[in-house]
Amino acid sequence: MITHVSDIANIYDGNIGIEIRGASSSGYPQTPYGLETRTADGGNNDVSLLGMPVESDWVSFQI
């Protein structure tokens, strides 16, 4: 995904939890992460990020 200065801002202003995913893949140079959007009391906060459907659990990976 390429972001341009003229693009609409993608902003999430809230609580999150981040974890390193995978027992064996966590040691690879391109570490996979899990991200969970949370409410102030730690519950799930279902939101849409980057135009994707509403969800609270997200996984990032690099190819």
N, CA, C and O atoms as a Maestro MAE file, in Angstrom:
{
 s_m_m2io_version
 :::
 2.0.0
}

f_m_ct {
 s_m_title
 :::
 protein
 m_atom[252] {
  # First column is atom index #
  i_m_mmod_type
  r_m_x_coord
  r_m_y_coord
  r_m_z_coord
  i_m_residue_number
  s_m_chain_name
  s_m_pdb_residue_name
  s_m_pdb_atom_name
  i_m_atomic_number
  :::
  1 25 0.838 -1.162 0.000 1 A "MET " " N  " 7
  2 3 0.000 0.000 0.000 1 A "MET " " CA " 6
  3 2 0.889 1.233 0.000 1 A "MET " " C  " 6
  4 15 1.823 1.323 0.797 1 A "MET " " O  " 8
  5 25 0.616 2.160 -0.864 2 A "ILE " " N  " 7
  6 3 1.356 3.418 -0.926 2 A "ILE " " CA " 6
  7 2 0.474 4.518 -0.364 2 A "ILE " " C  " 6
  8 15 -0.698 4.625 -0.727 2 A "ILE " " O  " 8
  9 25 1.026 5.334 0.517 3 A "THR " " N  " 7
  10 3 0.297 6.447 1.108 3 A "THR " " CA " 6
  11 2 0.836 7.747 0.539 3 A "THR " " C  " 6
  12 15 2.047 7.959 0.476 3 A "THR " " O  " 8
  13 25 -0.074 8.611 0.126 4 A "HIS " " N  " 7
  14 3 0.281 9.922 -0.406 4 A "HIS " " CA " 6
  15 2 -0.199 11.012 0.547 4 A "HIS " " C  " 6
  16 15 -1.165 10.807 1.282 4 A "HIS " " O  " 8
  17 25 0.457 12.154 0.544 5 A "VAL " " N  " 7
  18 3 0.087 13.266 1.415 5 A "VAL " " CA " 6
  19 2 -1.362 13.674 1.188 5 A "VAL " " C  " 6
  20 15 -2.037 14.105 2.123 5 A "VAL " " O  " 8
  21 25 -1.843 13.545 -0.032 6 A "SER " " N  " 7
  22 3 -3.210 13.949 -0.359 6 A "SER " " CA " 6
  23 2 -4.266 12.911 0.049 6 A "SER " " C  " 6
  24 15 -5.460 13.187 -0.062 6 A "SER " " O  " 8
  25 25 -3.855 11.725 0.519 7 A "ASP " " N  " 7
  26 3 -4.800 10.685 0.926 7 A "ASP " " CA " 6
  27 2 -5.518 11.069 2.221 7 A "ASP " " C  " 6
  28 15 -5.007 11.850 3.023 7 A "ASP " " O  " 8
  29 25 -6.704 10.507 2.405 8 A "ILE " " N  " 7
  30 3 -7.424 10.680 3.662 8 A "ILE " " CA " 6
  31 2 -6.633 9.994 4.766 8 A "ILE " " C  " 6
  32 15 -6.129 8.886 4.584 8 A "ILE " " O  " 8
  33 25 -6.529 10.657 5.910 9 A "ALA " " N  " 7
  34 3 -5.750 10.118 7.026 9 A "ALA " " CA " 6
  35 2 -6.373 8.834 7.563 9 A "ALA " " C  " 6
  36 15 -7.593 8.737 7.692 9 A "ALA " " O  " 8
  37 25 -5.536 7.856 7.873 10 A "ASN " " N  " 7
  38 3 -5.952 6.616 8.526 10 A "ASN " " CA " 6
  39 2 -5.525 6.709 9.975 10 A "ASN " " C  " 6
  40 15 -4.368 6.457 10.311 10 A "ASN " " O  " 8
  41 25 -6.468 7.074 10.832 11 A "ILE " " N  " 7
  42 3 -6.136 7.329 12.235 11 A "ILE " " CA " 6
  43 2 -6.994 6.454 13.137 11 A "ILE " " C  " 6
  44 15 -8.215 6.401 12.984 11 A "ILE " " O  " 8
  45 25 -6.357 5.774 14.069 12 A "TYR " " N  " 7
  46 3 -7.060 5.070 15.141 12 A "TYR " " CA " 6
  47 2 -6.546 5.652 16.441 12 A "TYR " " C  " 6
  48 15 -5.358 5.550 16.744 12 A "TYR " " O  " 8
  49 25 -7.428 6.258 17.206 13 A "ASP " " N  " 7
  50 3 -7.052 6.875 18.475 13 A "ASP " " CA " 6
  51 2 -7.718 6.081 19.586 13 A "ASP " " C  " 6
  52 15 -8.820 6.413 20.023 13 A "ASP " " O  " 8
  53 25 -7.046 5.032 20.042 14 A "GLY " " N  " 7
  54 3 -7.625 4.185 21.075 14 A "GLY " " CA " 6
  55 2 -6.595 3.230 21.635 14 A "GLY " " C  " 6
  56 15 -5.414 3.294 21.294 14 A "GLY " " O  " 8
  57 25 -7.052 2.349 22.493 15 A "ASN " " N  " 7
  58 3 -6.182 1.373 23.143 15 A "ASN " " CA " 6
  59 2 -5.959 0.163 22.240 15 A "ASN " " C  " 6
  60 15 -6.846 -0.232 21.483 15 A "ASN " " O  " 8
  61 25 -4.764 -0.420 22.329 16 A "ILE " " N  " 7
  62 3 -4.439 -1.622 21.567 16 A "ILE " " CA " 6
  63 2 -3.609 -2.575 22.423 16 A "ILE " " C  " 6
  64 15 -3.033 -2.181 23.437 16 A "ILE " " O  " 8
  65 25 -3.559 -3.813 22.001 17 A "GLY " " N  " 7
  66 3 -2.644 -4.800 22.556 17 A "GLY " " CA " 6
  67 2 -1.841 -5.361 21.389 17 A "GLY " " C  " 6
  68 15 -2.396 -5.592 20.315 17 A "GLY " " O  " 8
  69 25 -0.549 -5.582 21.583 18 A "ILE " " N  " 7
  70 3 0.323 -6.098 20.522 18 A "ILE " " CA " 6
  71 2 1.043 -7.335 21.042 18 A "ILE " " C  " 6
  72 15 1.504 -7.366 22.183 18 A "ILE " " O  " 8
  73 25 1.135 -8.363 20.182 19 A "GLU " " N  " 7
  74 3 1.854 -9.573 20.542 19 A "GLU " " CA " 6
  75 2 2.665 -10.072 19.353 19 A "GLU " " C  " 6
  76 15 2.288 -9.849 18.203 19 A "GLU " " O  " 8
  77 25 3.774 -10.743 19.631 20 A "ILE " " N  " 7
  78 3 4.541 -11.419 18.584 20 A "ILE " " CA " 6
  79 2 3.888 -12.771 18.370 20 A "ILE " " C  " 6
  80 15 3.639 -13.497 19.333 20 A "ILE " " O  " 8
  81 25 3.608 -13.121 17.119 21 A "ARG " " N  " 7
  82 3 2.889 -14.354 16.794 21 A "ARG " " CA " 6
  83 2 3.840 -15.448 16.338 21 A "ARG " " C  " 6
  84 15 4.884 -15.176 15.747 21 A "ARG " " O  " 8
  85 25 3.468 -16.678 16.619 22 A "GLY " " N  " 7
  86 3 4.181 -17.846 16.093 22 A "GLY " " CA " 6
  87 2 5.322 -18.319 16.964 22 A "GLY " " C  " 6
  88 15 6.165 -17.522 17.374 22 A "GLY " " O  " 8
  89 25 5.357 -19.602 17.252 23 A "ALA " " N  " 7
  90 3 6.413 -20.180 18.075 23 A "ALA " " CA " 6
  91 2 7.737 -20.217 17.324 23 A "ALA " " C  " 6
  92 15 8.777 -19.877 17.889 23 A "ALA " " O  " 8
  93 25 7.711 -20.625 16.058 24 A "SER " " N  " 7
  94 3 8.960 -20.704 15.299 24 A "SER " " CA " 6
  95 2 9.189 -19.464 14.447 24 A "SER " " C  " 6
  96 15 10.330 -19.029 14.294 24 A "SER " " O  " 8
  97 25 8.134 -18.887 13.891 25 A "SER " " N  " 7
  98 3 8.293 -17.735 12.999 25 A "SER " " CA " 6
  99 2 8.634 -16.455 13.747 25 A "SER " " C  " 6
  100 15 9.042 -15.477 13.120 25 A "SER " " O  " 8
  101 25 8.479 -16.428 15.074 26 A "SER " " N  " 7
  102 3 8.800 -15.221 15.833 26 A "SER " " CA " 6
  103 2 10.294 -14.898 15.786 26 A "SER " " C  " 6
  104 15 10.688 -13.761 16.043 26 A "SER " " O  " 8
  105 25 11.118 -15.877 15.462 27 A "GLY " " N  " 7
  106 3 12.558 -15.649 15.373 27 A "GLY " " CA " 6
  107 2 13.040 -15.242 13.996 27 A "GLY " " C  " 6
  108 15 14.225 -14.956 13.821 27 A "GLY " " O  " 8
  109 25 12.154 -15.210 13.013 28 A "TYR " " N  " 7
  110 3 12.534 -14.830 11.651 28 A "TYR " " CA " 6
  111 2 12.775 -13.323 11.558 28 A "TYR " " C  " 6
  112 15 12.258 -12.570 12.384 28 A "TYR " " O  " 8
  113 25 13.549 -12.869 10.570 29 A "PRO " " N  " 7
  114 3 13.818 -11.436 10.415 29 A "PRO " " CA " 6
  115 2 12.547 -10.596 10.240 29 A "PRO " " C  " 6
  116 15 12.516 -9.443 10.669 29 A "PRO " " O  " 8
  117 25 11.509 -11.145 9.625 30 A "GLN " " N  " 7
  118 3 10.259 -10.412 9.430 30 A "GLN " " CA " 6
  119 2 9.225 -10.967 10.411 30 A "GLN " " C  " 6
  120 15 8.426 -11.838 10.067 30 A "GLN " " O  " 8
  121 25 9.257 -10.456 11.613 31 A "THR " " N  " 7
  122 3 8.435 -10.959 12.705 31 A "THR " " CA " 6
  123 2 6.952 -10.656 12.479 31 A "THR " " C  " 6
  124 15 6.598 -9.513 12.193 31 A "THR " " O  " 8
  125 25 6.072 -11.672 12.604 32 A "PRO " " N  " 7
  126 3 4.630 -11.427 12.506 32 A "PRO " " CA " 6
  127 2 4.078 -10.915 13.846 32 A "PRO " " C  " 6
  128 15 4.446 -11.410 14.911 32 A "PRO " " O  " 8
  129 25 3.198 -9.926 13.771 33 A "TYR " " N  " 7
  130 3 2.599 -9.352 14.967 33 A "TYR " " CA " 6
  131 2 1.093 -9.509 14.945 33 A "TYR " " C  " 6
  132 15 0.484 -9.526 13.876 33 A "TYR " " O  " 8
  133 25 0.496 -9.623 16.099 34 A "GLY " " N  " 7
  134 3 -0.942 -9.576 16.267 34 A "GLY " " CA " 6
  135 2 -1.279 -8.277 16.973 34 A "GLY " " C  " 6
  136 15 -0.561 -7.850 17.877 34 A "GLY " " O  " 8
  137 25 -2.362 -7.656 16.565 35 A "LEU " " N  " 7
  138 3 -2.783 -6.393 17.144 35 A "LEU " " CA " 6
  139 2 -4.271 -6.511 17.466 35 A "LEU " " C  " 6
  140 15 -5.057 -6.979 16.643 35 A "LEU " " O  " 8
  141 25 -4.644 -6.085 18.656 36 A "GLU " " N  " 7
  142 3 -6.039 -6.136 19.063 36 A "GLU " " CA " 6
  143 2 -6.471 -4.741 19.497 36 A "GLU " " C  " 6
  144 15 -5.853 -4.145 20.379 36 A "GLU " " O  " 8
  145 25 -7.537 -4.215 18.877 37 A "THR " " N  " 7
  146 3 -8.076 -2.925 19.294 37 A "THR " " CA " 6
  147 2 -8.949 -3.168 20.520 37 A "THR " " C  " 6
  148 15 -9.752 -4.101 20.545 37 A "THR " " O  " 8
  149 25 -8.783 -2.308 21.552 38 A "ARG " " N  " 7
  150 3 -9.437 -2.530 22.837 38 A "ARG " " CA " 6
  151 2 -10.165 -1.279 23.328 38 A "ARG " " C  " 6
  152 15 -9.825 -0.153 22.964 38 A "ARG " " O  " 8
  153 25 -11.163 -1.509 24.155 39 A "THR " " N  " 7
  154 3 -11.843 -0.416 24.843 39 A "THR " " CA " 6
  155 2 -10.998 -0.008 26.046 39 A "THR " " C  " 6
  156 15 -10.003 -0.664 26.352 39 A "THR " " O  " 8
  157 25 -11.381 1.060 26.724 40 A "ALA " " N  " 7
  158 3 -10.623 1.546 27.879 40 A "ALA " " CA " 6
  159 2 -10.558 0.506 28.997 40 A "ALA " " C  " 6
  160 15 -9.586 0.475 29.752 40 A "ALA " " O  " 8
  161 25 -11.589 -0.354 29.114 41 A "ASP " " N  " 7
  162 3 -11.576 -1.376 30.164 41 A "ASP " " CA " 6
  163 2 -10.980 -2.706 29.699 41 A "ASP " " C  " 6
  164 15 -11.039 -3.694 30.431 41 A "ASP " " O  " 8
  165 25 -10.401 -2.746 28.481 42 A "GLY " " N  " 7
  166 3 -9.708 -3.934 27.987 42 A "GLY " " CA " 6
  167 2 -10.546 -4.863 27.137 42 A "GLY " " C  " 6
  168 15 -10.046 -5.893 26.684 42 A "GLY " " O  " 8
  169 25 -11.817 -4.529 26.903 43 A "GLY " " N  " 7
  170 3 -12.675 -5.363 26.063 43 A "GLY " " CA " 6
  171 2 -12.387 -5.167 24.586 43 A "GLY " " C  " 6
  172 15 -11.642 -4.263 24.208 43 A "GLY " " O  " 8
  173 25 -12.976 -6.011 23.751 44 A "ASN " " N  " 7
  174 3 -12.805 -5.889 22.300 44 A "ASN " " CA " 6
  175 2 -13.445 -4.612 21.785 44 A "ASN " " C  " 6
  176 15 -14.544 -4.249 22.204 44 A "ASN " " O  " 8
  177 25 -12.757 -3.930 20.875 45 A "ASN " " N  " 7
  178 3 -13.256 -2.712 20.255 45 A "ASN " " CA " 6
  179 2 -13.270 -2.937 18.749 45 A "ASN " " C  " 6
  180 15 -12.262 -2.717 18.077 45 A "ASN " " O  " 8
  181 25 -14.403 -3.373 18.221 46 A "ASP " " N  " 7
  182 3 -14.523 -3.655 16.789 46 A "ASP " " CA " 6
  183 2 -14.518 -2.357 15.992 46 A "ASP " " C  " 6
  184 15 -15.417 -1.528 16.138 46 A "ASP " " O  " 8
  185 25 -13.501 -2.184 15.147 47 A "VAL " " N  " 7
  186 3 -13.358 -0.991 14.318 47 A "VAL " " CA " 6
  187 2 -12.943 -1.392 12.906 47 A "VAL " " C  " 6
  188 15 -12.505 -2.519 12.678 47 A "VAL " " O  " 8
  189 25 -13.082 -0.474 11.972 48 A "SER " " N  " 7
  190 3 -12.602 -0.664 10.609 48 A "SER " " CA " 6
  191 2 -11.263 0.053 10.489 48 A "SER " " C  " 6
  192 15 -11.171 1.247 10.778 48 A "SER " " O  " 8
  193 25 -10.229 -0.662 10.068 49 A "LEU " " N  " 7
  194 3 -8.911 -0.057 9.849 49 A "LEU " " CA " 6
  195 2 -8.561 -0.137 8.371 49 A "LEU " " C  " 6
  196 15 -8.754 -1.173 7.736 49 A "LEU " " O  " 8
  197 25 -8.056 0.942 7.835 50 A "LEU " " N  " 7
  198 3 -7.590 0.995 6.447 50 A "LEU " " CA " 6
  199 2 -8.658 0.531 5.454 50 A "LEU " " C  " 6
  200 15 -8.336 -0.069 4.428 50 A "LEU " " O  " 8
  201 25 -9.907 0.806 5.755 51 A "GLY " " N  " 7
  202 3 -10.997 0.466 4.848 51 A "GLY " " CA " 6
  203 2 -11.421 -0.991 4.891 51 A "GLY " " C  " 6
  204 15 -12.264 -1.407 4.097 51 A "GLY " " O  " 8
  205 25 -10.858 -1.773 5.795 52 A "MET " " N  " 7
  206 3 -11.225 -3.187 5.909 52 A "MET " " CA " 6
  207 2 -12.468 -3.331 6.791 52 A "MET " " C  " 6
  208 15 -12.836 -2.393 7.497 52 A "MET " " O  " 8
  209 25 -13.122 -4.509 6.755 53 A "PRO " " N  " 7
  210 3 -14.328 -4.705 7.570 53 A "PRO " " CA " 6
  211 2 -14.054 -4.552 9.066 53 A "PRO " " C  " 6
  212 15 -12.920 -4.683 9.527 53 A "PRO " " O  " 8
  213 25 -15.116 -4.272 9.801 54 A "VAL " " N  " 7
  214 3 -15.030 -4.084 11.250 54 A "VAL " " CA " 6
  215 2 -14.543 -5.373 11.927 54 A "VAL " " C  " 6
  216 15 -15.037 -6.465 11.644 54 A "VAL " " O  " 8
  217 25 -13.565 -5.220 12.826 55 A "GLU " " N  " 7
  218 3 -12.968 -6.355 13.544 55 A "GLU " " CA " 6
  219 2 -12.179 -5.796 14.721 55 A "GLU " " C  " 6
  220 15 -11.891 -4.600 14.754 55 A "GLU " " O  " 8
  221 25 -11.823 -6.647 15.692 56 A "SER " " N  " 7
  222 3 -10.974 -6.211 16.802 56 A "SER " " CA " 6
  223 2 -9.614 -6.901 16.791 56 A "SER " " C  " 6
  224 15 -8.682 -6.424 17.440 56 A "SER " " O  " 8
  225 25 -9.481 -8.012 16.070 57 A "ASP " " N  " 7
  226 3 -8.209 -8.752 16.017 57 A "ASP " " CA " 6
  227 2 -7.593 -8.616 14.633 57 A "ASP " " C  " 6
  228 15 -8.246 -8.882 13.624 57 A "ASP " " O  " 8
  229 25 -6.344 -8.203 14.593 58 A "TRP " " N  " 7
  230 3 -5.636 -7.952 13.338 58 A "TRP " " CA " 6
  231 2 -4.288 -8.657 13.353 58 A "TRP " " C  " 6
  232 15 -3.673 -8.789 14.412 58 A "TRP " " O  " 8
  233 25 -3.828 -9.104 12.217 59 A "VAL " " N  " 7
  234 3 -2.522 -9.756 12.086 59 A "VAL " " CA " 6
  235 2 -1.740 -9.026 11.010 59 A "VAL " " C  " 6
  236 15 -2.251 -8.784 9.916 59 A "VAL " " O  " 8
  237 25 -0.504 -8.676 11.321 60 A "SER " " N  " 7
  238 3 0.348 -8.051 10.311 60 A "SER " " CA " 6
  239 2 1.422 -9.049 9.924 60 A "SER " " C  " 6
  240 15 1.913 -9.803 10.764 60 A "SER " " O  " 8
  241 25 1.782 -9.050 8.662 61 A "PHE " " N  " 7
  242 3 2.861 -9.901 8.183 61 A "PHE " " CA " 6
  243 2 3.520 -9.211 6.999 61 A "PHE " " C  " 6
  244 15 2.928 -8.339 6.363 61 A "PHE " " O  " 8
  245 25 4.725 -9.605 6.719 62 A "GLN " " N  " 7
  246 3 5.464 -9.038 5.598 62 A "GLN " " CA " 6
  247 2 5.769 -10.150 4.620 62 A "GLN " " C  " 6
  248 15 6.054 -11.278 5.023 62 A "GLN " " O  " 8
  249 25 5.710 -9.839 3.342 63 A "ILE " " N  " 7
  250 3 5.993 -10.828 2.293 63 A "ILE " " CA " 6
  251 2 7.390 -10.612 1.771 63 A "ILE " " C  " 6
  252 15 7.835 -11.336 0.881 63 A "ILE " " O  " 8
  :::
 }
 m_bond[251] {
  # First column is bond index #
  i_m_from
  i_m_to
  i_m_order
  :::
  1 1 2 1
  2 2 3 1
  3 3 4 2
  4 3 5 1
  5 5 6 1
  6 6 7 1
  7 7 8 2
  8 7 9 1
  9 9 10 1
  10 10 11 1
  11 11 12 2
  12 11 13 1
  13 13 14 1
  14 14 15 1
  15 15 16 2
  16 15 17 1
  17 17 18 1
  18 18 19 1
  19 19 20 2
  20 19 21 1
  21 21 22 1
  22 22 23 1
  23 23 24 2
  24 23 25 1
  25 25 26 1
  26 26 27 1
  27 27 28 2
  28 27 29 1
  29 29 30 1
  30 30 31 1
  31 31 32 2
  32 31 33 1
  33 33 34 1
  34 34 35 1
  35 35 36 2
  36 35 37 1
  37 37 38 1
  38 38 39 1
  39 39 40 2
  40 39 41 1
  41 41 42 1
  42 42 43 1
  43 43 44 2
  44 43 45 1
  45 45 46 1
  46 46 47 1
  47 47 48 2
  48 47 49 1
  49 49 50 1
  50 50 51 1
  51 51 52 2
  52 51 53 1
  53 53 54 1
  54 54 55 1
  55 55 56 2
  56 55 57 1
  57 57 58 1
  58 58 59 1
  59 59 60 2
  60 59 61 1
  61 61 62 1
  62 62 63 1
  63 63 64 2
  64 63 65 1
  65 65 66 1
  66 66 67 1
  67 67 68 2
  68 67 69 1
  69 69 70 1
  70 70 71 1
  71 71 72 2
  72 71 73 1
  73 73 74 1
  74 74 75 1
  75 75 76 2
  76 75 77 1
  77 77 78 1
  78 78 79 1
  79 79 80 2
  80 79 81 1
  81 81 82 1
  82 82 83 1
  83 83 84 2
  84 83 85 1
  85 85 86 1
  86 86 87 1
  87 87 88 2
  88 87 89 1
  89 89 90 1
  90 90 91 1
  91 91 92 2
  92 91 93 1
  93 93 94 1
  94 94 95 1
  95 95 96 2
  96 95 97 1
  97 97 98 1
  98 98 99 1
  99 99 100 2
  100 99 101 1
  101 101 102 1
  102 102 103 1
  103 103 104 2
  104 103 105 1
  105 105 106 1
  106 106 107 1
  107 107 108 2
  108 107 109 1
  109 109 110 1
  110 110 111 1
  111 111 112 2
  112 111 113 1
  113 113 114 1
  114 114 115 1
  115 115 116 2
  116 115 117 1
  117 117 118 1
  118 118 119 1
  119 119 120 2
  120 119 121 1
  121 121 122 1
  122 122 123 1
  123 123 124 2
  124 123 125 1
  125 125 126 1
  126 126 127 1
  127 127 128 2
  128 127 129 1
  129 129 130 1
  130 130 131 1
  131 131 132 2
  132 131 133 1
  133 133 134 1
  134 134 135 1
  135 135 136 2
  136 135 137 1
  137 137 138 1
  138 138 139 1
  139 139 140 2
  140 139 141 1
  141 141 142 1
  142 142 143 1
  143 143 144 2
  144 143 145 1
  145 145 146 1
  146 146 147 1
  147 147 148 2
  148 147 149 1
  149 149 150 1
  150 150 151 1
  151 151 152 2
  152 151 153 1
  153 153 154 1
  154 154 155 1
  155 155 156 2
  156 155 157 1
  157 157 158 1
  158 158 159 1
  159 159 160 2
  160 159 161 1
  161 161 162 1
  162 162 163 1
  163 163 164 2
  164 163 165 1
  165 165 166 1
  166 166 167 1
  167 167 168 2
  168 167 169 1
  169 169 170 1
  170 170 171 1
  171 171 172 2
  172 171 173 1
  173 173 174 1
  174 174 175 1
  175 175 176 2
  176 175 177 1
  177 177 178 1
  178 178 179 1
  179 179 180 2
  180 179 181 1
  181 181 182 1
  182 182 183 1
  183 183 184 2
  184 183 185 1
  185 185 186 1
  186 186 187 1
  187 187 188 2
  188 187 189 1
  189 189 190 1
  190 190 191 1
  191 191 192 2
  192 191 193 1
  193 193 194 1
  194 194 195 1
  195 195 196 2
  196 195 197 1
  197 197 198 1
  198 198 199 1
  199 199 200 2
  200 199 201 1
  201 201 202 1
  202 202 203 1
  203 203 204 2
  204 203 205 1
  205 205 206 1
  206 206 207 1
  207 207 208 2
  208 207 209 1
  209 209 210 1
  210 210 211 1
  211 211 212 2
  212 211 213 1
  213 213 214 1
  214 214 215 1
  215 215 216 2
  216 215 217 1
  217 217 218 1
  218 218 219 1
  219 219 220 2
  220 219 221 1
  221 221 222 1
  222 222 223 1
  223 223 224 2
  224 223 225 1
  225 225 226 1
  226 226 227 1
  227 227 228 2
  228 227 229 1
  229 229 230 1
  230 230 231 1
  231 231 232 2
  232 231 233 1
  233 233 234 1
  234 234 235 1
  235 235 236 2
  236 235 237 1
  237 237 238 1
  238 238 239 1
  239 239 240 2
  240 239 241 1
  241 241 242 1
  242 242 243 1
  243 243 244 2
  244 243 245 1
  245 245 246 1
  246 246 247 1
  247 247 248 2
  248 247 249 1
  249 249 250 1
  250 250 251 1
  251 251 252 2
  :::
 }
}
